[in-house]
Amino acid sequence: MTILSGLMLGMFLAALDQTIVSTSVRTIADDLNGFSILAWVTTAYLITSTVSTPLYGKLSDLYGRKPFFMTAISIFVVGSMLCGIATSMYELAAFRAVQGLGAGGLMSMALAIIGDIVPPRERAKYQGYFLAVFGTSSVLGPVIGGLLAGQSSILGITGWRWVFYINVPLGIIALVVVWRVLNLPVYRREARVDWWGAVLLTIGLVPLLIVAEQGRVWGWTSARASTCFAIGVVGVVLFVLVEIKMRDDALIPMRFFRNRLFALCIAVSVIAGAAMFGGISLLPQYLQVVKGSSPTLAGYQTLPLVGALMVASIVSGRVISKTGRYKIFPIVGTALMAVAMFAFHYVGADTPLWQTMIVMAVFGIGLGSMMQPLTLAIQNAMPPKDMGVSTSAATFFRQIGATLGVAVFLSMLFNQLTPKTGDALVAASSDPEFQEAVKTAATSSDPLESGFANALITHDSSVAGSALTDSSFIQKIDSVLAEPFRIGFSNAMDYVFLAVSILMVVGFVLVLFVKEVPLRTMSGIAAARQEREAEAAAQDASDDAAGAESEEKRR
């Protein structure tokens, strides 16, 4: 549990940073006068954290976990300090890239270390704590981010800069704990480091991640998007060819995918990542835009989801530890996530919040039941010597799914937003109460309300899409005038939630084909030691046989 505290602190850093920054990034952009390049702050972090994840896994398998976990924490802390002193959005994007280099190792290294020291039969119980940390950070992040960003200054330092500085003491504590208590045996083995694979993976992923983030702005068929697609595809193809040539020394050995269980779990992880981040990213939008909640309040309102996730992950972990059976949990989890997303499809602008919270709880139970058994199944199915690579591969593909999910589902939302809002405005135009509100607003002294009303009176077609650039006006104008926009947002989200539910049905079908492998009862370190001893014994027997044969020939 002492070791676990250090690992959880490391994971808490990565999980908290994602949510705390997303809440405050708009305030940061306003302060640094760079709202137009806001997306690059997220993209830079995403690229470096995703690309570095498999490299941490491979290097830690060769040279030990502890030095690379400590390196990841150190880089993350340094990157956080640099972000805190940024004076422009370009600097912030560059420093977020440094932060991402550290974040790439925090999550995967923590899970790999647990795999080293805890047998699979017991591992689910401890991994439940990690998901609890992840869930807690999901709630604390928006609350803390909104609180800090909302302060003009704290101890003479601009409030939003503390969003990054808060990582420094947490990181130092994690570093000290890991340095003091994490003492794992290191079995170095001769192997080539797949640097070419790392380079080609970067060349392949960076353009694809950029176009995933920027494609909606550029246009998916624009010259820049097409160039990114072409470079990315060529890079990925070359990466696969190099990995085949590198065999066991590969960054992500292609032999892994010959294991049917590994391949299926990776496919489900990609789908789960897309559904989790694509679906969850819409909930704050619904709460803030449709229900009018502040970022801080929206964080509190997602407590049913996070609480259900924490309870489900801990309960499922204990049941798996007791029974040794795990397949039922991802089956139930994917089914509940599909049901919850389909139920969100029917949540409207006037749906009572308590009903929405029930659906959130169902989604949280599904998510908490599914995530850790998938990682556990992958770790259990692969050789102990590949613990780091297999764990980081699972994290890597889940991040890829998350990136694609957020990009695709937000694009679907924004594509549907204008026509759905237009339909809501047409429907409202025949409502006497709405007509009266427009007339009153047209003579208002508030330039926002009067301008908005005049645009409606003159049938300005751009008014339906005005929320695409700035949705904050919905909370500033008369509630009757704002109602069509809330309905438009809600209806557009319904379309996306339906797509996510269909995706989760695909995940459910794939999980049915996952074969349950009995969980090992020894830790990764013990299993790897046994594996090495068996290999050494087999080599000795082979040498003895070869020597006897040589002696016989000599006689």
MARROZA-871288 format. One line per 5 residues: number of its first residue (from 1); their letters; for each residue x negated, y negated, z negated of C-alpha. Coordinates in nm, 3 decimals. Layout:
NUM> a> X,Y,Z ~ ...
This chain:
1> mtils> 0.000,0.000,0.000 ~ -0.297,-0.233,-0.058 ~ -0.422,-0.165,0.293 ~ -0.067,-0.204,0.420 ~ -0.046,-0.554,0.270
6> glmlg> -0.340,-0.670,0.483 ~ -0.195,-0.510,0.795 ~ 0.147,-0.665,0.735 ~ -0.008,-1.008,0.686 ~ -0.183,-0.973,1.022
11> mflaa> 0.140,-0.870,1.192 ~ 0.332,-1.143,1.011 ~ 0.095,-1.401,1.163 ~ 0.173,-1.289,1.519 ~ 0.548,-1.245,1.464
16> ldqti> 0.595,-1.572,1.275 ~ 0.398,-1.773,1.529 ~ 0.628,-1.678,1.816 ~ 0.944,-1.797,1.639 ~ 0.805,-2.094,1.450
21> vstsv> 0.655,-2.249,1.764 ~ 0.963,-2.189,1.981 ~ 1.173,-2.395,1.737 ~ 0.935,-2.689,1.719 ~ 0.788,-2.693,2.070
26> rtiad> 1.035,-2.955,2.196 ~ 0.933,-3.196,1.918 ~ 0.568,-3.127,2.002 ~ 0.625,-3.199,2.371 ~ 0.796,-3.529,2.293
31> dlngf> 0.512,-3.635,2.063 ~ 0.243,-3.543,2.318 ~ 0.439,-3.690,2.611 ~ 0.431,-3.369,2.809 ~ 0.781,-3.226,2.831
36> silaw> 0.740,-3.151,3.202 ~ 0.463,-2.895,3.134 ~ 0.627,-2.748,2.826 ~ 0.651,-2.399,2.976 ~ 0.274,-2.371,3.016
41> vttay> 0.227,-2.375,2.639 ~ 0.430,-2.055,2.618 ~ 0.289,-1.904,2.937 ~ -0.076,-1.949,2.832 ~ -0.018,-1.769,2.501
46> litst> 0.182,-1.494,2.670 ~ -0.082,-1.424,2.935 ~ -0.381,-1.389,2.700 ~ -0.194,-1.191,2.434 ~ -0.055,-0.944,2.689
51> vstpl> -0.377,-0.892,2.884 ~ -0.596,-0.851,2.573 ~ -0.371,-0.590,2.406 ~ -0.496,-0.278,2.593 ~ -0.858,-0.398,2.564
56> ygkls> -0.831,-0.407,2.183 ~ -0.690,-0.054,2.187 ~ -0.968,0.090,2.402 ~ -1.256,-0.082,2.224 ~ -1.123,0.012,1.881
61> dlygr> -1.104,0.377,1.986 ~ -1.472,0.361,2.079 ~ -1.617,0.143,1.801 ~ -1.367,0.145,1.514 ~ -1.053,-0.048,1.418
66> kpffm> -1.176,-0.273,1.137 ~ -1.416,-0.500,1.331 ~ -1.163,-0.560,1.608 ~ -0.872,-0.622,1.372 ~ -1.084,-0.875,1.182
71> taisi> -1.194,-1.028,1.513 ~ -0.830,-1.062,1.621 ~ -0.737,-1.236,1.294 ~ -1.040,-1.469,1.317 ~ -0.970,-1.570,1.678
76> fvvgs> -0.605,-1.629,1.592 ~ -0.696,-1.852,1.296 ~ -0.948,-2.052,1.502 ~ -0.691,-2.092,1.780 ~ -0.434,-2.213,1.526
81> mlcgi> -0.676,-2.476,1.391 ~ -0.749,-2.595,1.745 ~ -0.376,-2.617,1.826 ~ -0.332,-2.835,1.517 ~ -0.577,-3.096,1.651
86> atsmy> -0.451,-3.098,2.012 ~ -0.402,-3.446,2.157 ~ -0.230,-3.350,2.484 ~ -0.009,-3.074,2.619 ~ -0.293,-2.950,2.840
91> elaaf> -0.517,-2.914,2.535 ~ -0.239,-2.741,2.345 ~ -0.186,-2.494,2.632 ~ -0.560,-2.415,2.637 ~ -0.572,-2.367,2.259
96> ravqg> -0.258,-2.151,2.269 ~ -0.445,-1.930,2.515 ~ -0.720,-1.890,2.251 ~ -0.453,-1.805,1.994 ~ -0.310,-1.544,2.229
101> lgagg> -0.649,-1.371,2.256 ~ -0.625,-1.303,1.884 ~ -0.253,-1.223,1.881 ~ -0.308,-0.945,2.137 ~ -0.486,-0.738,1.873
106> lmsma> -0.278,-0.816,1.565 ~ 0.030,-0.608,1.639 ~ -0.131,-0.313,1.819 ~ -0.425,-0.282,1.577 ~ -0.196,-0.279,1.273
111> laiig> 0.015,0.003,1.418 ~ -0.296,0.198,1.529 ~ -0.454,0.173,1.182 ~ -0.134,0.306,1.023 ~ -0.154,0.590,1.277
116> divpp> -0.510,0.660,1.161 ~ -0.443,0.681,0.789 ~ -0.084,0.814,0.764 ~ 0.047,1.147,0.906 ~ 0.326,1.111,1.167
121> rerak> 0.573,1.278,0.929 ~ 0.514,0.996,0.676 ~ 0.434,0.722,0.924 ~ 0.791,0.621,1.004 ~ 0.844,0.526,0.641
126> yqgyf> 0.556,0.278,0.651 ~ 0.629,0.147,1.000 ~ 0.971,0.049,0.868 ~ 0.793,-0.211,0.654 ~ 0.637,-0.355,0.968
131> lavfg> 0.974,-0.396,1.133 ~ 1.100,-0.556,0.813 ~ 0.812,-0.806,0.839 ~ 0.901,-0.868,1.204 ~ 1.264,-0.927,1.112
136> tssvl> 1.180,-1.156,0.821 ~ 0.958,-1.368,1.043 ~ 1.243,-1.396,1.294 ~ 1.452,-1.570,1.029 ~ 1.177,-1.769,0.856
141> gpvig> 1.025,-1.888,1.184 ~ 1.313,-2.108,1.306 ~ 1.378,-2.236,0.953 ~ 1.015,-2.325,0.877 ~ 0.955,-2.455,1.230
146> gllag> 1.258,-2.684,1.214 ~ 1.164,-2.803,0.866 ~ 0.801,-2.884,0.950 ~ 0.871,-3.035,1.292 ~ 1.141,-3.252,1.140
151> qssil> 0.895,-3.425,0.904 ~ 0.719,-3.736,1.033 ~ 0.412,-3.648,0.825 ~ 0.301,-3.410,0.549 ~ -0.009,-3.504,0.348
156> gitgw> -0.087,-3.768,0.609 ~ -0.072,-3.518,0.899 ~ 0.204,-3.514,1.162 ~ 0.469,-3.261,1.062 ~ 0.457,-3.040,1.372
161> rwvfy> 0.082,-2.982,1.333 ~ 0.155,-2.783,1.015 ~ 0.335,-2.532,1.238 ~ -0.015,-2.419,1.337 ~ -0.205,-2.502,1.019
166> invpl> 0.023,-2.271,0.818 ~ -0.148,-1.978,0.993 ~ -0.488,-2.070,0.849 ~ -0.438,-1.977,0.479 ~ -0.231,-1.671,0.575
171> giial> -0.501,-1.559,0.817 ~ -0.781,-1.608,0.563 ~ -0.591,-1.403,0.302 ~ -0.532,-1.125,0.558 ~ -0.899,-1.136,0.657
176> vvvwr> -1.019,-1.101,0.295 ~ -0.778,-0.816,0.220 ~ -0.874,-0.623,0.535 ~ -1.246,-0.679,0.471 ~ -1.220,-0.559,0.111
181> vlnlp> -0.988,-0.258,0.136 ~ -0.991,-0.126,0.493 ~ -1.276,0.125,0.510 ~ -1.210,0.377,0.784 ~ -1.468,0.630,0.912
186> vyrre> -1.602,0.539,1.256 ~ -1.686,0.811,1.506 ~ -1.864,0.648,1.794 ~ -1.862,0.836,2.120 ~ -2.041,0.777,2.444
191> arvdw> -1.814,0.611,2.697 ~ -1.813,0.338,2.956 ~ -1.614,0.024,2.877 ~ -1.369,-0.035,3.158 ~ -1.456,-0.399,3.226
196> wgavl> -1.349,-0.377,3.590 ~ -1.014,-0.249,3.475 ~ -0.981,-0.545,3.236 ~ -1.068,-0.790,3.516 ~ -0.825,-0.636,3.765
201> ltigl> -0.550,-0.613,3.503 ~ -0.597,-0.985,3.444 ~ -0.587,-1.059,3.818 ~ -0.273,-0.847,3.852 ~ -0.080,-0.965,3.549
206> vplli> -0.161,-1.335,3.528 ~ 0.013,-1.432,3.857 ~ 0.311,-1.207,3.777 ~ 0.350,-1.351,3.427 ~ 0.318,-1.704,3.565
211> vaeqg> 0.585,-1.648,3.829 ~ 0.808,-1.480,3.567 ~ 0.791,-1.801,3.361 ~ 0.784,-2.055,3.645 ~ 0.983,-1.881,3.920
216> rvwgw> 1.311,-2.043,3.818 ~ 1.151,-2.388,3.848 ~ 0.955,-2.320,4.167 ~ 1.219,-2.107,4.337 ~ 1.174,-1.729,4.363
221> tsara> 1.106,-1.743,4.738 ~ 0.885,-2.054,4.734 ~ 0.529,-2.047,4.868 ~ 0.379,-2.060,4.517 ~ 0.598,-1.775,4.393
226> stcfa> 0.524,-1.563,4.700 ~ 0.150,-1.620,4.657 ~ 0.170,-1.513,4.292 ~ 0.366,-1.201,4.385 ~ 0.113,-1.106,4.655
231> igvvg> -0.194,-1.156,4.432 ~ -0.025,-0.977,4.143 ~ 0.073,-0.671,4.347 ~ -0.276,-0.640,4.499 ~ -0.433,-0.676,4.153
236> vvlfv> -0.207,-0.409,3.999 ~ -0.273,-0.164,4.286 ~ -0.650,-0.211,4.254 ~ -0.621,-0.173,3.875 ~ -0.444,0.164,3.912
241> lveik> -0.710,0.284,4.160 ~ -0.991,0.185,3.922 ~ -0.813,0.353,3.627 ~ -0.786,0.677,3.827 ~ -1.159,0.661,3.903
246> mrdda> -1.254,0.583,3.541 ~ -1.057,0.887,3.414 ~ -1.088,0.913,3.031 ~ -1.287,0.589,3.009 ~ -1.001,0.389,3.163
251> lipmr> -0.838,0.101,2.980 ~ -0.503,0.282,3.019 ~ -0.587,0.640,3.129 ~ -0.354,0.751,3.408 ~ -0.343,1.102,3.256
256> ffrnr> -0.116,0.955,2.989 ~ 0.162,0.926,3.246 ~ 0.141,1.297,3.326 ~ 0.279,1.345,2.975 ~ 0.656,1.335,3.035
261> lfalc> 0.734,1.221,2.682 ~ 0.485,0.932,2.703 ~ 0.618,0.819,3.042 ~ 0.981,0.829,2.926 ~ 0.907,0.646,2.600
266> iavsv> 0.714,0.376,2.789 ~ 1.007,0.330,3.030 ~ 1.248,0.298,2.737 ~ 1.005,0.056,2.564 ~ 1.006,-0.170,2.871
271> iagaa> 1.387,-0.166,2.880 ~ 1.410,-0.221,2.503 ~ 1.165,-0.512,2.521 ~ 1.366,-0.672,2.801 ~ 1.697,-0.624,2.620
276> mfggi> 1.563,-0.725,2.280 ~ 1.394,-1.050,2.380 ~ 1.627,-1.126,2.672 ~ 1.936,-1.069,2.462 ~ 1.814,-1.219,2.136
281> sllpq> 1.681,-1.531,2.312 ~ 2.039,-1.612,2.414 ~ 2.183,-1.594,2.062 ~ 2.015,-1.917,1.936 ~ 2.136,-2.084,2.257
286> ylqvv> 2.491,-1.973,2.184 ~ 2.476,-2.083,1.819 ~ 2.315,-2.421,1.894 ~ 2.486,-2.518,2.221 ~ 2.828,-2.357,2.187
291> kgssp> 2.873,-2.363,1.809 ~ 2.677,-2.686,1.752 ~ 2.439,-2.542,1.489 ~ 2.101,-2.701,1.418 ~ 1.789,-2.487,1.483
296> tlagy> 1.752,-2.432,1.108 ~ 2.117,-2.334,1.061 ~ 2.102,-2.106,1.366 ~ 1.812,-1.927,1.199 ~ 2.026,-1.859,0.892
301> qtlpl> 2.320,-1.751,1.108 ~ 2.112,-1.470,1.262 ~ 2.062,-1.317,0.916 ~ 2.316,-1.036,0.986 ~ 2.107,-0.921,1.282
306> vgalm> 1.776,-0.940,1.096 ~ 1.913,-0.789,0.775 ~ 2.066,-0.498,0.968 ~ 1.740,-0.448,1.156 ~ 1.540,-0.434,0.831
311> vasiv> 1.781,-0.191,0.661 ~ 1.806,0.036,0.967 ~ 1.428,0.049,1.016 ~ 1.359,0.135,0.651 ~ 1.641,0.391,0.627
316> sgrvi> 1.550,0.559,0.957 ~ 1.186,0.572,0.850 ~ 1.269,0.746,0.524 ~ 1.504,0.993,0.692 ~ 1.239,1.078,0.953
321> sktgr> 0.979,1.128,0.677 ~ 1.216,1.361,0.491 ~ 1.349,1.565,0.783 ~ 1.074,1.539,1.045 ~ 1.340,1.473,1.312
326> ykifp> 1.342,1.147,1.505 ~ 1.513,1.185,1.845 ~ 1.860,1.108,1.712 ~ 1.756,0.755,1.611 ~ 1.659,0.617,1.956
331> ivgta> 1.974,0.783,2.097 ~ 2.195,0.611,1.841 ~ 1.989,0.290,1.866 ~ 2.017,0.249,2.243 ~ 2.390,0.335,2.227
336> lmava> 2.457,0.073,1.959 ~ 2.252,-0.190,2.145 ~ 2.452,-0.122,2.463 ~ 2.781,-0.145,2.273 ~ 2.674,-0.467,2.099
341> mfafh> 2.565,-0.633,2.422 ~ 2.892,-0.533,2.587 ~ 3.080,-0.677,2.289 ~ 2.882,-1.004,2.323 ~ 3.020,-1.013,2.677
346> yvgad> 3.362,-1.084,2.521 ~ 3.238,-1.347,2.272 ~ 3.370,-1.685,2.380 ~ 3.340,-2.047,2.278 ~ 3.635,-2.012,2.038
351> tplwq> 3.536,-1.673,1.891 ~ 3.514,-1.696,1.508 ~ 3.157,-1.689,1.387 ~ 3.220,-1.395,1.152 ~ 3.313,-1.176,1.448
356> tmivm> 2.995,-1.273,1.628 ~ 2.795,-1.189,1.316 ~ 2.947,-0.838,1.307 ~ 2.828,-0.781,1.663 ~ 2.484,-0.916,1.564
361> avfgi> 2.469,-0.663,1.280 ~ 2.555,-0.376,1.519 ~ 2.278,-0.490,1.752 ~ 2.035,-0.512,1.460 ~ 2.118,-0.158,1.344
366> glgsm> 2.057,-0.030,1.696 ~ 1.728,-0.216,1.731 ~ 1.602,-0.105,1.389 ~ 1.691,0.257,1.466 ~ 1.517,0.264,1.802
371> mqplt> 1.189,0.072,1.793 ~ 0.974,0.262,1.546 ~ 1.073,0.617,1.657 ~ 0.956,0.531,2.009 ~ 0.613,0.421,1.885
376> laiqn> 0.601,0.723,1.655 ~ 0.687,0.962,1.939 ~ 0.409,0.818,2.156 ~ 0.148,0.836,1.877 ~ 0.253,1.192,1.791
381> amppk> 0.245,1.316,2.150 ~ -0.098,1.180,2.246 ~ -0.440,1.310,2.129 ~ -0.558,1.154,1.799 ~ -0.876,1.025,1.967
386> dmgvs> -0.653,0.805,2.187 ~ -0.455,0.654,1.898 ~ -0.563,0.297,1.975 ~ -0.512,0.321,2.351 ~ -0.172,0.490,2.329
391> tsaat> -0.044,0.248,2.062 ~ -0.166,-0.060,2.248 ~ -0.017,0.078,2.570 ~ 0.324,0.099,2.401 ~ 0.288,-0.259,2.273
396> ffrqi> 0.159,-0.376,2.611 ~ 0.451,-0.237,2.811 ~ 0.703,-0.363,2.555 ~ 0.554,-0.714,2.599 ~ 0.578,-0.679,2.976
401> gatlg> 0.943,-0.584,2.939 ~ 1.002,-0.877,2.704 ~ 0.845,-1.122,2.947 ~ 1.047,-0.993,3.240 ~ 1.365,-0.982,3.031
406> vavfl> 1.338,-1.342,2.915 ~ 1.251,-1.465,3.265 ~ 1.521,-1.270,3.449 ~ 1.803,-1.317,3.198 ~ 1.739,-1.689,3.146
411> smlfn> 1.731,-1.731,3.524 ~ 2.066,-1.554,3.545 ~ 2.200,-1.784,3.273 ~ 2.088,-2.102,3.447 ~ 2.213,-1.981,3.786
416> qltpk> 2.558,-1.916,3.639 ~ 2.571,-2.226,3.419 ~ 2.660,-2.486,3.683 ~ 2.941,-2.292,3.857 ~ 3.090,-2.172,3.526
421> tgdal> 3.083,-2.526,3.383 ~ 3.235,-2.655,3.706 ~ 3.522,-2.406,3.674 ~ 3.576,-2.511,3.310 ~ 3.585,-2.880,3.409
426> vaass> 3.840,-2.809,3.684 ~ 4.057,-2.619,3.436 ~ 4.026,-2.899,3.176 ~ 4.115,-3.173,3.425 ~ 4.481,-3.073,3.414
431> dpefq> 4.490,-3.086,3.032 ~ 4.657,-3.410,2.909 ~ 4.437,-3.420,2.597 ~ 4.122,-3.400,2.810 ~ 4.253,-3.667,3.051
436> eavkt> 4.321,-3.901,2.759 ~ 3.974,-3.834,2.614 ~ 3.815,-3.925,2.949 ~ 4.007,-4.255,2.966 ~ 3.908,-4.346,2.610
441> aatss> 3.542,-4.255,2.667 ~ 3.528,-4.468,2.986 ~ 3.576,-4.783,2.776 ~ 3.347,-4.667,2.495 ~ 3.056,-4.886,2.383
446> dples> 2.841,-4.573,2.375 ~ 2.658,-4.567,2.711 ~ 2.630,-4.187,2.696 ~ 3.006,-4.133,2.661 ~ 3.105,-4.404,2.909
451> gfana> 2.855,-4.285,3.168 ~ 2.972,-3.929,3.127 ~ 3.338,-4.025,3.155 ~ 3.278,-4.239,3.465 ~ 3.096,-3.948,3.628
456> lithd> 3.403,-3.732,3.567 ~ 3.638,-3.999,3.701 ~ 3.434,-4.040,4.021 ~ 3.406,-3.659,4.057 ~ 3.027,-3.667,4.049
461> ssvag> 2.929,-3.308,4.134 ~ 2.602,-3.330,3.939 ~ 2.782,-3.360,3.605 ~ 2.846,-2.983,3.587 ~ 2.473,-2.912,3.598
466> saltd> 2.366,-3.192,3.364 ~ 2.321,-2.947,3.075 ~ 2.040,-2.779,3.268 ~ 1.807,-3.070,3.194 ~ 1.927,-3.168,2.848
471> ssfiq> 2.199,-2.989,2.653 ~ 2.174,-3.215,2.348 ~ 2.446,-3.451,2.483 ~ 2.708,-3.179,2.413 ~ 2.677,-3.250,2.041
476> kidsv> 2.674,-3.627,2.094 ~ 2.995,-3.682,2.291 ~ 3.358,-3.639,2.187 ~ 3.436,-3.273,2.112 ~ 3.725,-3.269,2.362
481> laepf> 3.493,-3.388,2.640 ~ 3.226,-3.140,2.536 ~ 3.461,-2.840,2.531 ~ 3.427,-2.751,2.905 ~ 3.049,-2.746,2.867
486> rigfs> 3.068,-2.517,2.567 ~ 3.302,-2.290,2.762 ~ 3.069,-2.302,3.064 ~ 2.769,-2.202,2.851 ~ 2.963,-1.922,2.684
491> namdy> 3.098,-1.785,3.013 ~ 2.752,-1.794,3.173 ~ 2.610,-1.603,2.874 ~ 2.889,-1.344,2.905 ~ 2.762,-1.263,3.253
496> vflav> 2.408,-1.212,3.120 ~ 2.517,-1.003,2.820 ~ 2.701,-0.771,3.059 ~ 2.379,-0.724,3.260 ~ 2.182,-0.650,2.941
501> silmv> 2.441,-0.391,2.832 ~ 2.408,-0.213,3.168 ~ 2.030,-0.209,3.125 ~ 2.068,-0.054,2.779 ~ 2.291,0.219,2.925
506> vgfvl> 1.997,0.308,3.151 ~ 1.774,0.319,2.841 ~ 2.028,0.546,2.666 ~ 2.025,0.792,2.957 ~ 1.643,0.801,2.962
511> vlfvk> 1.626,0.867,2.586 ~ 1.844,1.177,2.632 ~ 1.561,1.334,2.836 ~ 1.296,1.270,2.569 ~ 1.181,1.603,2.423
516> evplr> 1.137,1.597,2.047 ~ 0.788,1.717,1.951 ~ 0.742,1.834,1.588 ~ 0.565,1.565,1.387 ~ 0.209,1.637,1.278
521> tmsgi> 0.151,1.661,0.905 ~ -0.202,1.522,0.905 ~ -0.326,1.168,0.964 ~ -0.484,1.051,1.286 ~ -0.830,1.051,1.128
526> aaarq> -0.790,1.407,0.995 ~ -0.648,1.531,1.326 ~ -0.929,1.365,1.521 ~ -1.186,1.523,1.287 ~ -1.027,1.865,1.336
531> ereae> -1.024,1.808,1.712 ~ -1.397,1.721,1.712 ~ -1.481,2.024,1.498 ~ -1.288,2.250,1.734 ~ -1.469,2.100,2.034
536> aaaqd> -1.806,2.144,1.859 ~ -1.724,2.505,1.771 ~ -1.617,2.575,2.128 ~ -1.940,2.416,2.255 ~ -2.149,2.626,2.012
541> asdda> -1.970,2.943,2.123 ~ -2.030,2.848,2.485 ~ -2.398,2.783,2.416 ~ -2.431,3.117,2.231 ~ -2.266,3.302,2.517
546> agaes> -2.489,3.127,2.771 ~ -2.797,3.212,2.560 ~ -2.694,3.578,2.530 ~ -2.636,3.599,2.904 ~ -2.977,3.443,2.971
551> eekrr> -3.143,3.687,2.732 ~ -2.969,3.980,2.899 ~ -3.090,3.867,3.240 ~ -3.445,3.823,3.107 ~ -3.444,4.180,2.977
